[in-house]
Amino acid sequence: MAAMSYLSVIERYHEYENLVHELLESILVGVGDVNLFDKPVSAKVFEDMAVSYPFVELIYLLDEQGIQVSPNISVVNQQIKLLNNGKQADRSQRPYFTQLSEANTAHITRPYLSNAGGGLCLSASQILKSSEGETGIVVIDVNLTRLIEFMMGDSARRKMSPFFKSIYAAIVLCLFVLVSVLMWTVTLDIYDLFNQASARHDPLQPFGIIIFLTLALAIFDLGKTILEEEVLMHKDIFRHSSTRRTITRFISTILIAISIEALLTMFKASLGEKQYIEPAILMMLAVVGLLVGLGVYVYLGAKAELLLTQTQANKSGSKTDKRIA
């Protein structure tokens, strides 16, 4: 539940590129007010935008030569703020100015790293006419990560992320404490194994140590998986591959633990403890069943996601063709 990585943001952008452009174009239409050049800071349209679109970060106005004629108007926590910088800056080499034309009165750039916020952003620009008939350009910078979350309806979940993360961190801490207890028990057993003469007459005692080590390994791997998947990494709950990866890692941990236990039980049986033969065989069959089931699950899940991705790509392509036509 960490922040989305740049790779995830770019993937989502390309997946929903047409929808992103449609949304930004609709916002540009909404800000097409001739009064912007007269009273850019007090314009009510910006205040409405700050409330309705939390992903908007910066707004400013350019003249026909690409010179910024207004200060940077920042949107922070749904509040409009006037920044004392940006005015008279030369933006004539920026793509939101150079790729704008009368024939195409709106332009949306490709994703790039923002100099102001440091994250991925888009700039949307549109040609406007001032109240005196002069031509100008309004530019809107949007945070691409927050835009993707807004479009996916993920903003509310992101607000709860610190709470969820703290719960998962507490669970992981408890698991690691349990691993420490098991390792302390293993250490004491190994010490007894080397210092007690009676241990030499019990060939099964080392197996108890291995069992504790196996449990410690399984619990540690489980805690590590939870820590990585739920605390450190961003988990995209809208992708089947994210859930499939978590389940695969969890089942793999169980497979390793059961396999080691089955091997130990088989060794016990080979040392004369015949009552362990049947449990060892059953555990090995369970391992095979889990492995086959996991393989089928991963294969079918990957195939289903591929079909879903192709369907979305075809829909996106058909929308693009309609727009071009």
C-alpha positions in Angstrom: 0.0 0.0 0.0 2.9 2.3 -0.7 2.6 5.0 -3.3 2.3 3.9 -6.9 5.6 3.4 -8.6 6.4 5.3 -11.8 6.1 2.1 -13.7 2.6 1.4 -12.4 1.5 5.0 -13.1 2.8 4.9 -16.7 1.1 1.5 -17.3 -2.2 2.8 -16.1 -1.8 6.0 -18.1 -1.3 4.0 -21.4 -4.2 1.7 -20.4 -6.6 4.7 -20.0 -4.9 7.3 -22.1 -8.0 8.2 -24.1 -10.1 8.5 -21.0 -7.5 10.7 -19.3 -7.4 13.0 -22.4 -11.2 13.2 -22.5 -11.3 14.2 -18.8 -8.6 16.9 -19.2 -10.2 18.2 -22.3 -13.5 18.6 -20.4 -11.7 20.5 -17.7 -10.2 22.8 -20.2 -13.6 23.5 -21.7 -14.8 24.3 -18.2 -12.1 26.9 -17.6 -12.6 28.6 -20.9 -13.7 31.8 -19.3 -12.8 35.2 -20.9 -12.4 36.7 -17.4 -9.4 34.6 -16.6 -6.9 37.1 -17.9 -8.6 40.0 -16.0 -9.0 38.3 -12.6 -7.1 35.0 -12.7 -6.8 34.5 -9.0 -10.3 35.4 -8.0 -12.0 33.5 -10.8 -14.6 31.2 -9.4 -13.9 28.5 -12.0 -10.6 27.8 -10.3 -12.2 27.4 -6.9 -14.7 25.0 -8.3 -11.9 23.1 -10.0 -9.9 22.8 -6.8 -12.9 21.1 -5.1 -13.9 18.9 -8.0 -10.5 17.8 -9.3 -8.0 17.2 -6.4 -5.3 16.1 -8.9 -4.9 19.6 -10.3 -1.6 21.1 -9.0 -0.9 24.3 -10.9 -2.6 26.8 -13.2 -1.1 29.7 -15.0 -1.6 31.9 -18.1 0.6 32.6 -21.1 0.5 35.2 -23.8 0.9 34.6 -27.6 4.7 34.5 -27.3 4.7 31.9 -24.5 5.5 34.4 -21.8 3.8 33.7 -18.5 1.5 36.6 -17.7 0.2 35.4 -14.3 1.8 34.1 -11.2 1.6 30.4 -10.5 -1.8 29.5 -9.1 -1.4 26.5 -6.8 -4.1 24.1 -5.7 -3.3 22.7 -2.2 -5.8 20.7 -0.2 -8.7 22.0 -2.4 -7.6 25.6 -1.7 -6.4 28.2 -4.3 -3.1 29.8 -3.4 -1.1 32.5 -5.3 2.6 31.8 -5.5 5.1 34.6 -5.9 7.0 33.0 -8.8 6.5 32.1 -12.4 5.4 35.4 -13.8 7.3 36.7 -16.9 8.9 33.2 -17.2 9.5 32.2 -20.8 7.5 29.0 -21.6 7.8 29.3 -25.4 9.9 26.1 -25.6 7.6 23.9 -23.6 5.5 21.3 -25.5 2.2 22.6 -24.1 3.0 25.8 -26.0 4.9 24.7 -29.1 2.4 21.9 -30.0 -0.6 24.2 -29.6 -2.2 25.7 -32.7 -5.4 27.4 -33.8 -6.5 24.3 -35.6 -6.1 22.3 -32.4 -7.1 24.6 -29.5 -6.3 22.0 -26.8 -3.2 20.0 -26.2 -2.2 17.5 -23.6 1.5 16.6 -23.1 3.0 13.2 -22.6 3.9 12.3 -18.9 7.0 14.0 -17.6 8.7 14.7 -14.2 7.5 17.9 -12.7 10.1 20.5 -11.7 7.8 21.7 -9.0 6.6 18.5 -7.3 9.1 16.0 -8.6 6.4 13.5 -9.5 4.9 12.4 -12.9 2.6 15.0 -14.3 0.7 16.1 -17.4 0.2 19.6 -18.7 -3.0 20.5 -20.5 -3.2 23.8 -22.5 -5.9 25.6 -24.4 -6.1 28.8 -26.5 -8.4 31.5 -25.1 -9.4 35.0 -26.1 -9.2 37.7 -23.4 -11.9 40.3 -22.9 -9.9 42.7 -25.1 -9.7 40.2 -27.9 -6.1 39.2 -27.3 -5.1 35.6 -27.6 -3.8 33.8 -24.6 -3.2 30.3 -23.3 -4.3 28.7 -20.1 -2.1 25.8 -18.8 -3.1 23.3 -16.1 -0.6 20.9 -14.5 -2.0 17.8 -13.0 -0.4 15.1 -10.8 -0.6 11.9 -12.8 -0.6 9.6 -9.9 -3.6 11.4 -8.2 -5.3 11.6 -11.5 -5.1 7.8 -12.0 -6.4 7.3 -8.4 -9.2 9.7 -9.0 -10.3 8.0 -12.2 -10.2 4.5 -10.6 -12.1 5.7 -7.5 -9.0 4.8 -5.3 -8.7 8.1 -3.4 -10.7 7.0 -0.4 -8.7 3.8 0.0 -5.5 5.8 -0.2 -6.6 7.9 2.8 -6.9 4.8 4.9 -3.6 3.4 3.8 -1.6 4.6 6.8 -4.1 2.8 9.1 -4.0 -0.4 7.1 -0.2 -0.2 6.9 0.2 0.2 10.7 -2.0 -2.9 11.3 0.0 -5.0 8.8 3.3 -3.7 10.4 2.1 -4.7 13.8 1.2 -8.2 12.5 4.6 -8.6 10.9 6.3 -7.5 14.1 4.4 -10.2 16.1 5.5 -12.8 13.5 9.1 -11.8 13.7 8.9 -11.9 17.5 7.6 -15.5 17.2 10.5 -16.3 14.8 12.9 -15.0 17.5 11.3 -17.2 20.1 11.6 -20.3 17.8 15.2 -19.5 17.0 16.0 -19.1 20.8 14.4 -22.5 21.3 16.5 -24.0 18.5 19.6 -22.5 20.0 18.9 -24.1 23.4 18.1 -27.4 21.8 21.4 -27.4 19.8 23.3 -26.5 23.0 21.6 -29.5 24.8 22.4 -31.7 21.9 26.1 -31.1 22.2 26.3 -31.1 26.0 24.0 -33.9 27.1 25.4 -37.4 26.7 21.9 -38.8 26.6 21.4 -37.0 23.3 23.6 -39.5 21.6 21.1 -42.3 22.4 18.1 -40.4 20.8 18.6 -40.2 17.0 15.3 -38.4 16.6 16.2 -35.4 18.7 17.8 -33.5 15.8 14.6 -33.8 13.9 12.8 -31.7 16.6 15.4 -29.0 16.0 14.8 -29.1 12.2 11.0 -28.9 12.8 11.4 -25.7 14.8 13.8 -24.3 12.2 11.2 -25.1 9.5 8.5 -23.4 11.4 10.7 -20.4 11.9 11.5 -20.3 8.2 7.8 -20.5 7.2 6.7 -17.9 9.6 9.6 -15.5 8.7 8.8 -16.0 5.0 5.1 -15.3 5.7 6.0 -12.1 7.6 8.4 -11.0 4.8 5.7 -11.5 2.2 3.2 -9.4 4.2 5.8 -6.7 4.8 6.7 -6.5 1.1 3.2 -6.9 -0.4 1.2 -4.8 2.1 3.6 -2.2 3.6 6.7 -1.6 1.4 5.3 -2.2 -2.1 2.3 -0.6 -3.9 -0.4 -3.2 -4.4 -2.7 -2.6 -7.3 -5.9 -4.2 -6.2 -7.5 -3.6 -9.6 -5.1 -6.0 -11.3 -5.5 -9.7 -11.0 -1.7 -10.2 -11.2 -1.2 -8.4 -7.9 -3.5 -10.7 -6.0 -2.1 -13.7 -7.9 1.4 -12.8 -6.9 0.5 -12.6 -3.2 -1.4 -15.9 -3.3 1.5 -17.6 -5.2 4.1 -16.4 -2.6 1.9 -17.5 0.3 1.2 -20.9 -1.1 4.9 -21.3 -2.0 5.8 -20.7 1.7 3.3 -23.4 2.7 4.7 -25.8 0.0 8.2 -25.4 1.3 7.2 -26.0 4.9 5.1 -29.1 4.1 7.8 -30.5 1.8 10.4 -30.2 4.6 8.1 -31.8 7.1 7.3 -34.6 4.7 11.0 -35.3 4.2 11.7 -35.3 7.9 8.8 -37.7 8.5 10.1 -40.0 5.8 13.5 -40.0 7.5 11.9 -40.9 10.8 10.2 -43.8 9.1 13.5 -44.9 7.6 15.0 -45.0 11.1 12.5 -47.6 12.3 9.5 -45.5 13.2 7.1 -47.3 10.9 4.1 -45.3 12.1 5.4 -42.3 10.2 5.2 -43.9 6.8 1.6 -43.2 6.1 1.7 -39.5 7.3 4.8 -39.0 5.2 3.1 -40.3 2.1 0.0 -38.2 2.7 2.0 -35.1 3.2 3.9 -35.7 -0.1 0.6 -36.2 -1.9 -0.6 -32.9 -0.3 2.5 -31.2 -1.6 1.9 -32.6 -5.1 -1.8 -31.5 -5.0 -0.9 -28.0 -3.8 1.7 -27.7 -6.5 -0.6 -28.8 -9.3 -3.4 -26.6 -8.0 -1.1 -23.6 -7.8 0.1 -24.2 -11.4 -3.4 -24.4 -12.7 -4.4 -21.2 -10.7 -1.4 -19.2 -12.1 -2.0 -20.4 -15.6 -5.7 -19.7 -15.7 -5.3 -16.4 -13.9 -2.6 -15.2 -16.3 -4.7 -16.3 -19.3 -7.8 -14.5 -18.0 -5.8 -11.3 -17.4 -4.4 -11.5 -20.9 -7.9 -11.8 -22.4 -9.1 -8.9 -20.2 -6.2 -6.7 -21.3 -6.8 -7.5 -25.0 -10.5 -6.6 -24.6 -9.6 -3.3 -23.0 -7.1 -2.6 -25.7 -9.6 -3.3 -28.4 -12.2 -1.0 -26.8 -9.6 1.7 -26.4 -8.6 1.3 -30.1 -12.2 1.5 -31.3 -12.7 4.7 -29.3 -9.6 6.2 -30.9 -10.8 5.3 -34.4 -14.1 6.9 -33.7 -12.5 10.1 -32.5 -10.2 10.2 -35.6 -13.2 9.6 -37.9 
